[in-house]
């Protein structure tokens, strides 16, 4: 039986450790299991995190093994080779597919009943691989997708328009990577179309601003990696947000990476598409009313990922 107050993180690198810290802050779980190929690393992270518990709330954080996953409500998989400066997310594919297959093999032995949240990159490809290897229902295997990219998009728009980021309603879809697209056609500021609000702020050169913001969103990871070697705080917050939607059964719309079966006419791959996320995982995949250009861009993004999927035999 699933314990909705228990979560696990596989992979205790920068992203896994930061995600554990973010989950503790959210007070979603009373039990958190850390698993890593390097057992001592997991033990060290569990010790460090546990030492802050006197200032939080009663909770058990410990290093464990795959046998501890059986009743976990959410299993966050961050394990994988990290992205190096100048390396694209898709360059990681050959290294990380092997790692993902190994992890899923261990998970299958346990017979988990919870949700697999894939965070390792390239997340769309690895989500597809995890789904195929696990044999679990589509709703229970999905990726963090463009949840972080969407946060970056909202943040940059809020900075440019000098408005609270929580009032910005916008989304990034497609590949979590170089072919992703910002859906400008539905972006709004608390119901006011983006272009109208921009003019209220005295911004008239929309096309120039849109291209600049899109480029900054798309290349954010590269810029951060070039400066500090890795990104982890932003994605950790995204992981915590997704887990909150699951545990609290929020049915919140998030652009998670989900296996498609006809949505937008696409099938046979996982792609970041707005979906309702609740206690059962992906409750419903949604189709936005994209304009002609956006539909073309989404198809191009899907084609790029489909080519990779075919190359690796999935």
Buried (B, 14 or more C-beta within 10 A) or exposed (E): EBBBBBBBBBBBBBBBBBBBBBBBEBEBBBBBBBBBEEBEBBBBBBEEBBEEEEEEEEBEBBBBEBEBBBBBBBBBBBBBBBBEEEEBBBBBBEEBBEBBBEBBEBBBEBEBBBBBBBBBBBBBBBBBBBBBBBEBEBBBBBBBBBBBBBBBBBBBBBEBBEBEBEBBBBBBBBBBBBBBBBBBBBBBBEEBEBBEBBEEEEBEEEEEBBEEBBEBBBEBBBEBBEEEEBBBBBBBBBBBBBBBBBBBEBBBBBBBBBBBEEBBEBEBBBBBBBBBBBBBBBBEBEEBEBEEEBBEBBBEBBEBBBEBBEEEEB
